């Protein structure tokens, strides 16, 4: 296996720029996610890597081998489609063996490889069934086996779980992670589902309007987003706009409509008097807490989410969200409460933000 390297890759459809100068390095053996909203260019980028969409600019490499002019079938990268794309008239065994037949693999070797692939996805007991005799999750496993059986350099997955119900999606997240870890194959996974990216990925590239906004591991991107778009797309975020009044030693102070607060600064170009916003995740707001950053808010509503309770808070002209495990303090709608958060749990970002009423 080799690294997949994208260098200033662009694609236009008429006047629409679908992919705009994207450069990425996807390490061999990693589970790498392209995450973003519909229309951000992630599927176009995946199809360019697969060879189904030509590049207007830039180049794609498998290791030091340029893929310019290389047909899809010669790239040794397999694509798992959103709708599985199984042959309905063929058995599970025949579906998985199809790629091997196209490569003229001898029958005895073919049989052994199909068996190995089905064992990898735990479908060895279903090889004589037809696709219409399988559940959605089982069909997705067969599609994965078909992609793995040819020993590809990379498996490309285009929103593979979007057609499954919530319970099956959770199960298949674990299965894909397990299959990746056991096979060690490079996987490039396209999704708009932030939960999939957070729970499965080694690395994530967050995309918007054809560009990559940030690349990193899920924990880093969640806790230290590069900008307001990443903060709000990957998880929920409370944003308070204001003006920086001091910056130094990795922290800053911002004056907002709800008061003056301190937070972390990771953008070196932020300077005093700059327009900025404070970002704090709902789970880091503490109702009745006594951390260094404090404000007062009214509980506008409460939502029971099972393991957690969500609180919609009204503070001045701003709506904020808080999360807590259960409701030990007996917080109710209409309560006026102190709310606090630690400076280390807040991040100061360039630009404005915040939800006003």
Order of alpha helices (4+ residues) and beta strands (2+ residues): beta-beta-beta-alpha-beta-beta-beta-alpha-alpha-alpha-beta-alpha-beta-alpha-beta-beta-alpha-alpha-beta-beta-beta-beta-beta-beta-beta-beta-beta-beta
